[in-house]
Amino acid sequence: MSEDLAIPSRRQVELLEAAYAYVLEHGLAEVSLRPLAAAIGSSPRVLMFLFGNKDGLVKALLARARRDELALLDDLAAQGAPVGLDAAVTRVWAWLSAAEHRPLLRLWVEAYARSLVDPDGPWAGFAHATVADWLDVLAANQEPGESDAEARRTLALAVLRGALLDLLATGDEARTTAAVRACVFPRT
């Protein structure tokens, strides 16, 4: 079964969604097939059949997590005309800092870091792809002809990523939001 061309079965989609809910709660890096399978009402053998091996399941889970992340990016891109970098950063931060997104964002951080230390594993390319995705959406929202456009969106992404890590570590939404606002709307 080719991962790229096969249409997933209803059971595969059902188990992927259940496994996704599980890793949002428990993390992905140290997931073991036996406890995961038991928690989602399956067996390691079924998971191996449907996803090929543990790496195949991890790849499917990362792709599932990226769909949630890309939904925000698609929403920003669907606005049509550029809203401006500051407005885009403000809107992205509102989504990132929402409490209901914390499980997905912890998973994202875990996958991002893992792709940096295990670039040949199932995590391969995850960090690079997400950087490109976020820079693309920020670029699409910049006003045409903005000076230092690439540097500004790179800085914006760095601020968002740093504030996100801080928020996940401390839970201090007020302080991290104030920091993002200070970077987006600097005092003159």
Secondary structure as UniProt FT lines:
FT   TURN            3..5
FT   HELIX           10..26
FT   TURN            29..30
FT   HELIX           33..39
FT   TURN            40..41
FT   HELIX           44..51
FT   HELIX           54..77
FT   TURN            78..79
FT   HELIX           85..97
FT   HELIX           99..101
FT   HELIX           102..117
FT   TURN            119..120
FT   TURN            122..125
FT   HELIX           126..141
FT   TURN            144..145
FT   TURN            147..148
FT   HELIX           149..170
FT   HELIX           173..184
//
